[in-house]
Amino acid sequence: MILRQLQDLIGDIYDVRVAHDVYDFLVTDRGELPLAARSNQTDEQLIVAQPTTNEGDAEVGVSLYLDPALLARLQRADPMSSLHDGNVADYWTALEGVSHFLYLAWNAGHDKPVSLLELEMQAEVDKYVASYWLLRRQYPERFPAELLRVLFERTRVDPSLAQGREDLYRQASRYAERFCRKLEQSLRGTRSAGLPSAGPHSATDREVLAELRRFYRLTNARKVAHIEKNA
């Protein structure tokens, strides 16, 4: 259930919908993954295969692997009810997987290619934004000022899991951090503690959501250019 809640949360923030449920693509048995993907011991993997049909058409096959122990922990300590130090790491891992799935599915539905940098950068932004709205709902009297520091300053890329892509992940994180730091300046002026779908929203809320929705729909090159110019 939590993955569907995360899909709905991200979808509400960016006003995007896809015709697919993340659970229809979920794999929890590592032995069911393609042989080349089984050696990676990360708790989350998005597997994308693009075979070519006899007619020459490209079909995208997608699976989202999440470790069953991680899902069990999230069921016991539901972050949608209470997000805290004890479950935030698992929450972000699951949210990253759902973010990857939704972003890929939405872009595929609009015939837009997606780069790995773009996928990772958007997932980092999604972690910040989704956590912000969730924390504001759960603790409406306080601003989650620690969120940027925990997400971007206290996390490190694990070389054993990055498979030689450490620089790409660091670059994605740097761009996402710049975007989110700029975004936080506006978020500090909001009064709403509701989720994006709840409404009504203040003028600042509406401006922040409009900015996020524009950013989500940009191509990778335009995302980077937007950050370089404005953040």
Secondary structure as UniProt FT lines:
FT   HELIX           2..14
FT   HELIX           22..25
FT   STRAND          26..27
FT   HELIX           30..32
FT   HELIX           35..37
FT   TURN            38..39
FT   STRAND          44..49
FT   TURN            54..55
FT   STRAND          61..66
FT   HELIX           68..76
FT   TURN            79..81
FT   TURN            85..87
FT   HELIX           88..109
FT   TURN            110..111
FT   HELIX           116..138
FT   TURN            140..141
FT   TURN            145..146
FT   HELIX           147..148
FT   HELIX           149..153
FT   HELIX           159..162
FT   TURN            163..164
FT   HELIX           166..187
FT   TURN            188..189
FT   TURN            196..198
FT   HELIX           203..217
FT   HELIX           220..230
//
